[in-house]
Amino acid sequence: MTVSPIIAGLIYVLTFGRQSFLYPFLESAGIRIIFAVPGIVLATIFVTFPFISRELIPVLTAQGTDEEEAAALMGAGTFTIFRKVTLPHIKWALLYGIVLCAARAMGEFGAVSVLSGHLRGKTNTLPLYIELLYQGYDFTGAFAASSILVILAVIILALRVWLERRGNKEADMLK
């Protein structure tokens, strides 16, 4: 949670850029990461994934490992243990983390700005597009595009509240 998104973008440029030791391998395989969609996806995952872990770790810690160990002793496989024992306990925290992750990913600017190259129609995200509109003195267009982000944020906030209430109702039923 403490790594700046711009620093994360710089790390990706240093790791996958032309000056890195990985570049010849990536180029020979035809894989483009810097100034391409895969780089934007990697950077967004790197910046937003801590929101999921921040929700899951306390739930998993409170749950303990007793039930998983008992299922393993009874012969259940790893996937079965996850699907039937672990997932029912963490589903609301996982969904809540995904909602937070999606909200953060929508507005990601720093790492994406470093990695995207601002290629119109290829690697331009909505926050980057808003910046281009604003720098081009198209304030109306920038406001309109920002309004789309606001509407999406309100939808995600409503989803978060609904998930929180649904999780609380289920927790109350289990008591």
Number of C-alpha atoms within 10 A of each C-alpha: 11 6 9 12 22 18 13 20 26 18 16 21 20 16 16 20 20 14 11 12 12 13 18 14 11 15 12 8 9 9 12 15 22 21 21 18 17 16 23 25 15 16 27 25 14 16 25 22 18 16 20 19 16 14 19 19 13 12 17 14 9 8 14 11 11 9 13 19 13 13 17 14 10 9 11 15 12 11 10 15 18 15 11 13 15 18 14 10 14 18 14 20 23 19 19 23 22 19 19 20 20 20 21 17 18 16 18 21 18 20 25 30 21 23 28 24 14 18 11 11 7 12 21 21 21 18 20 20 18 21 17 16 17 15 11 11 11 13 13 11 16 20 14 12 17 18 12 12 18 13 11 14 17 13 13 16 15 12 15 19 13 13 17 16 12 13 17 13 11 12 10 9 8 7 5
